[in-house]
């Protein structure tokens, strides 16, 4: 699931990997790190200006008079100069290099070999990783593309800590974060279909309200941003993913979710047959509900994330076959 969902963090889908090819999480994360670093190399490393002070025979930058008149400088006829240098020996790159070195001894030989090849791009110093190092990082437009590599480095670092230092299981806490999981699940399904379906258009468009008046306040209505839309010839399936602890409330499906997907279906301008689906993530519960409302097919399905990958794959293809 992680391997498909990583595109949600704005990386090229060509670097996505198949989790089934790796027997454990360190190998998976090492492979993901390999790929995001290759993407980083193509884009270019983030650098910044560092102030350097050194004794030199050639004037460079600003001369430091007091330092230059020290006895050893007078003897060697050197001046102490202070200048700025644009370099990549900065914390972001040091974190990545240190993580690579730490990983090399802990992953499969084939992956370790590829990690070693990356080190030629990191002619910089290493550091001691700790929580404070990650907390120091400041993000801006210039270095925003480092967020994914650093997030992977942080995951790898935390996986290496003793359990008592990070609680029961850091990675489980990460994937159980209620703020991250709905988005992760949505992007997983979207990117799965983008990669797996060749003859079906997969995208997530905005749907406009079918306005029949000239009211200038239409912009105040909520935006209808779909999660996943599948289209094949004259059929469209709008999928809205949900990640809740319970699918029903008081023996009734969540009304807000029903109204939301129904609104998408009614306002779609697709010229063929439009259907809709609420797709809930589950850890075992299975639903295959089918309703017909206003001559439109409407489904409530679950996807068991606790199942084997082959069954998850099969289930997602079953859904796309509804078209």
C-alpha positions as CSV (number, residue, x, y, z in Angstrom):
1,X,0.0,0.0,0.0
2,X,2.8,2.4,0.9
3,X,4.5,1.8,-2.4
4,X,1.5,2.9,-4.4
5,X,0.6,5.8,-2.1
6,X,4.0,7.5,-2.1
7,X,3.0,9.6,-5.2
8,X,0.7,11.5,-2.8
9,X,3.9,13.3,-1.7
10,X,4.5,14.6,-5.2
11,X,7.1,12.2,-6.6
12,X,7.2,10.8,-10.1
13,X,5.2,7.6,-10.3
14,X,8.1,5.9,-12.1
15,X,9.9,5.6,-8.7
16,X,7.1,3.6,-7.1
17,X,7.9,0.0,-6.2
18,X,6.0,-3.2,-5.6
19,X,5.9,-4.1,-1.9
20,X,5.6,-7.8,-2.8
21,X,9.1,-7.9,-4.1
22,X,10.6,-7.3,-0.6
23,X,10.5,-9.6,2.3
24,X,10.7,-7.0,5.1
25,X,10.2,-3.3,5.8
26,X,13.8,-2.2,5.8
27,X,14.3,-3.6,2.3
28,X,11.2,-1.9,1.1
29,X,12.2,1.5,2.7
30,X,15.7,1.1,1.3
31,X,14.3,0.6,-2.2
32,X,12.0,3.6,-1.8
33,X,14.9,5.6,-0.6
34,X,17.0,4.5,-3.5
35,X,14.4,5.7,-5.9
36,X,13.6,9.0,-4.3
37,X,17.3,9.8,-4.1
38,X,17.7,9.0,-7.8
39,X,14.9,11.4,-8.4
40,X,16.7,14.0,-6.2
41,X,19.9,13.5,-8.2
42,X,18.1,14.3,-11.4
43,X,16.6,17.4,-9.9
44,X,19.7,18.6,-8.2
45,X,20.9,18.8,-4.6
46,X,19.9,21.6,-2.3
47,X,22.8,23.8,-1.4
48,X,23.3,26.9,0.7
49,X,25.9,29.5,1.3
50,X,28.3,28.8,4.2
51,X,30.7,31.4,5.6
52,X,34.3,30.1,5.4
53,X,37.3,31.6,7.0
54,X,40.8,30.4,5.9
55,X,44.4,31.6,5.5
56,X,45.3,31.9,1.9
57,X,47.9,33.4,-0.5
58,X,45.2,34.6,-2.8
59,X,42.7,37.2,-1.8
60,X,39.2,35.9,-1.7
61,X,36.2,37.6,-0.3
62,X,36.7,39.9,2.7
63,X,40.2,40.2,4.4
64,X,40.1,39.8,8.1
65,X,42.8,42.3,9.2
66,X,43.1,41.2,12.8
67,X,43.6,37.5,11.9
68,X,45.9,38.3,9.0
69,X,48.4,40.1,11.3
70,X,48.9,37.2,13.5
71,X,52.6,36.1,13.7
72,X,52.2,32.8,11.8
73,X,50.4,34.6,9.0
74,X,53.1,37.2,8.7
75,X,55.7,34.5,8.4
76,X,53.8,32.5,5.8
77,X,52.8,35.7,4.0
78,X,49.1,34.5,4.1
79,X,46.0,36.6,4.5
80,X,43.0,35.5,6.5
81,X,40.0,35.8,4.2
82,X,36.3,35.3,4.9
83,X,34.1,34.3,2.0
84,X,30.8,32.5,1.1
85,X,30.8,29.2,-0.6
86,X,27.7,27.5,-2.2
87,X,28.0,23.9,-1.0
88,X,25.9,20.8,-0.4
89,X,27.5,19.7,2.8
90,X,24.4,20.7,4.7
91,X,22.2,18.9,7.2
92,X,19.6,17.6,4.7
93,X,22.2,15.9,2.6
94,X,24.2,14.7,5.7
95,X,21.0,12.9,7.0
96,X,20.6,11.1,3.7
97,X,24.2,10.0,3.4
98,X,24.3,8.8,7.0
99,X,21.1,6.8,6.5
100,X,22.5,5.2,3.4
101,X,25.7,4.1,5.2
102,X,23.6,2.8,8.1
103,X,21.4,0.8,5.8
104,X,24.1,-0.9,3.7
105,X,24.8,-3.6,6.3
106,X,21.2,-4.3,7.0
107,X,19.6,-4.9,3.6
108,X,19.8,-7.5,0.8
109,X,23.1,-7.6,-1.1
110,X,21.6,-6.4,-4.4
111,X,20.0,-3.3,-2.7
112,X,23.2,-2.6,-0.7
113,X,25.2,-2.6,-3.9
114,X,22.9,0.1,-5.3
115,X,23.1,2.1,-2.1
116,X,26.9,2.1,-2.3
117,X,26.8,3.5,-5.9
118,X,24.8,6.5,-4.6
119,X,27.7,7.5,-2.2
120,X,29.7,9.0,-5.1
121,X,27.2,11.8,-5.1
122,X,27.6,12.5,-1.4
123,X,31.2,13.7,-1.0
124,X,30.2,15.3,2.3
125,X,30.5,14.5,6.0
126,X,28.3,12.2,8.0
127,X,26.6,13.0,11.3
128,X,25.1,11.2,14.3
129,X,21.4,10.8,13.8
130,X,19.0,11.5,16.6
131,X,15.6,13.1,17.1
132,X,17.0,16.6,17.6
133,X,18.6,16.4,14.1
134,X,15.3,15.8,12.5
135,X,13.6,18.5,14.6
136,X,16.1,21.1,13.5
137,X,15.0,21.0,9.9
138,X,13.3,24.0,8.5
139,X,11.2,23.8,5.3
140,X,10.8,26.3,2.5
141,X,10.1,26.4,-1.2
142,X,13.7,25.7,-2.1
143,X,14.1,22.5,-0.1
144,X,10.5,21.3,-0.1
145,X,11.3,18.4,-2.5
146,X,13.5,16.9,0.3
147,X,10.4,16.1,2.5
148,X,9.9,12.6,1.1
149,X,13.6,11.5,1.3
150,X,13.8,12.9,4.8
151,X,10.6,11.2,5.9
152,X,11.9,7.9,4.7
153,X,15.2,8.5,6.5
154,X,13.2,9.3,9.7
155,X,11.2,6.1,9.3
156,X,14.4,4.1,8.9
157,X,16.0,5.8,11.9
158,X,13.0,5.1,14.1
159,X,12.8,1.5,13.0
160,X,16.4,1.0,14.3
161,X,15.6,2.3,17.8
162,X,14.9,-0.1,20.7
163,X,11.1,-0.5,21.2
164,X,11.2,1.1,24.6
165,X,12.5,4.3,23.1
166,X,9.7,4.6,20.5
167,X,6.7,2.9,22.2
168,X,5.2,-0.4,21.0
169,X,5.9,0.1,17.4
170,X,6.8,3.4,15.7
171,X,5.8,2.3,12.2
172,X,2.4,1.1,13.4
173,X,1.9,4.4,15.0
174,X,2.9,6.1,11.8
175,X,0.4,4.2,9.6
176,X,-2.3,4.5,12.3
177,X,-2.1,8.3,12.4
178,X,-5.8,9.3,11.9
179,X,-4.7,12.3,9.9
180,X,-2.5,10.4,7.5
181,X,-4.4,7.2,6.9
182,X,-7.5,8.5,5.0
183,X,-5.2,10.4,2.5
184,X,-2.9,7.4,2.3
185,X,-5.7,5.1,1.5
186,X,-7.2,7.4,-1.1
187,X,-3.9,7.8,-2.9
188,X,-3.2,4.1,-2.7
189,X,-6.4,3.3,-4.6
190,X,-6.0,6.1,-7.1
191,X,-2.4,5.2,-7.9
192,X,-3.2,1.5,-8.0
193,X,-5.7,2.1,-10.8
194,X,-3.4,4.5,-12.6
195,X,-0.7,1.9,-12.9
196,X,-2.8,-1.3,-13.3
197,X,-5.6,-0.2,-15.7
198,X,-4.5,0.3,-19.3
199,X,-7.9,0.7,-21.0
200,X,-9.6,2.7,-18.3
201,X,-9.2,6.4,-17.7
202,X,-8.3,7.1,-14.1
203,X,-8.2,10.6,-12.6
204,X,-9.7,12.7,-9.8
205,X,-11.5,15.7,-11.3
206,X,-13.5,18.5,-9.7
207,X,-17.2,18.3,-10.4
208,X,-19.1,21.5,-10.9
209,X,-22.5,22.2,-9.5
210,X,-25.2,22.1,-12.2
211,X,-26.1,25.7,-11.8
212,X,-29.5,26.8,-13.2
213,X,-29.4,30.3,-11.9
214,X,-27.2,33.4,-12.1
215,X,-26.5,33.6,-8.4
216,X,-23.1,35.2,-7.9
217,X,-22.5,33.4,-4.6
218,X,-22.2,30.0,-6.2
219,X,-18.5,30.1,-5.1
220,X,-19.7,29.7,-1.5
221,X,-21.0,26.2,-2.1
222,X,-18.6,23.4,-1.1
223,X,-16.1,22.2,-3.7
224,X,-16.8,18.7,-5.1
225,X,-13.3,17.2,-5.4
226,X,-13.5,13.5,-6.3
227,X,-11.1,10.9,-4.9
228,X,-11.1,8.5,-7.9
229,X,-13.0,8.5,-11.2
230,X,-12.8,5.5,-13.6
231,X,-14.1,5.9,-17.2
232,X,-14.4,3.3,-19.9
233,X,-16.3,4.1,-23.1
234,X,-19.8,5.1,-22.0
235,X,-19.5,4.2,-18.3
236,X,-18.2,6.2,-15.4
237,X,-17.6,5.0,-11.8
238,X,-17.1,7.7,-9.1
239,X,-15.3,6.3,-6.1
240,X,-15.1,8.0,-2.7
241,X,-12.7,6.4,-0.3
242,X,-13.5,6.4,3.5
243,X,-11.4,5.4,6.4
244,X,-13.5,5.1,9.5
245,X,-13.5,2.8,12.6
246,X,-17.1,1.9,11.9
247,X,-19.0,1.9,8.6
248,X,-22.5,2.1,10.2
249,X,-23.8,4.4,12.9
250,X,-27.0,3.4,14.8
251,X,-27.5,0.6,12.2
252,X,-27.4,3.1,9.4
253,X,-24.7,4.0,6.8
254,X,-23.2,7.4,7.4
255,X,-25.7,9.8,5.8
256,X,-23.1,12.5,5.0
257,X,-21.1,10.0,2.9
258,X,-24.3,8.9,1.1
259,X,-25.3,12.5,0.3
260,X,-21.8,13.3,-0.8
261,X,-21.4,10.5,-3.4
262,X,-25.0,11.0,-4.5
263,X,-24.3,14.7,-5.2
264,X,-21.2,13.7,-7.2
265,X,-23.3,11.4,-9.3
266,X,-26.1,13.9,-9.9
267,X,-23.8,16.7,-10.9
268,X,-21.5,14.7,-13.2
269,X,-21.6,15.9,-16.8
270,X,-20.4,12.5,-18.1
271,X,-22.6,11.7,-21.2
272,X,-22.8,7.9,-20.5
273,X,-24.0,5.8,-17.5
274,X,-22.8,7.2,-14.2
275,X,-22.5,5.1,-11.0
276,X,-21.0,5.7,-7.6
277,X,-19.2,3.9,-4.8
278,X,-18.3,4.4,-1.2
279,X,-15.2,2.3,-0.7
280,X,-14.4,1.8,3.0
281,X,-11.1,0.5,4.3
282,X,-11.6,-2.4,6.7
283,X,-9.6,-4.9,8.7
284,X,-11.8,-7.9,8.0
285,X,-15.4,-6.8,7.5
286,X,-16.7,-7.4,4.0
287,X,-19.5,-5.4,2.3
288,X,-20.8,-5.8,-1.2
289,X,-23.9,-3.5,-1.2
290,X,-25.6,-2.5,-4.4
291,X,-28.5,-0.1,-4.7
292,X,-30.2,1.5,-7.7
293,X,-31.3,5.0,-7.0
294,X,-32.8,7.2,-9.7
295,X,-31.8,4.5,-12.2
296,X,-28.1,5.0,-11.1
297,X,-26.1,2.1,-9.6
298,X,-24.7,2.9,-6.2
299,X,-22.3,0.6,-4.3
300,X,-21.0,0.4,-0.8
301,X,-17.9,-1.9,-0.7
302,X,-15.1,-2.6,1.7
303,X,-11.4,-3.3,1.0
304,X,-9.8,-5.5,3.6
305,X,-6.3,-4.1,4.2
306,X,-5.6,-7.0,6.5
307,X,-5.8,-9.5,3.7
308,X,-3.0,-10.9,1.5
309,X,-1.8,-8.6,-1.2
310,X,-3.1,-11.0,-3.9
311,X,-6.6,-10.7,-2.5
312,X,-6.4,-6.9,-2.2
313,X,-5.3,-6.8,-5.9
314,X,-8.1,-9.1,-6.9
315,X,-10.7,-7.0,-5.0
316,X,-9.6,-3.8,-6.6
317,X,-9.9,-5.4,-10.1
318,X,-13.3,-6.7,-9.2
319,X,-14.4,-3.1,-8.5
320,X,-13.0,-1.8,-11.8
321,X,-14.8,-4.6,-13.6
322,X,-18.1,-3.0,-12.5
323,X,-17.6,-0.6,-15.4
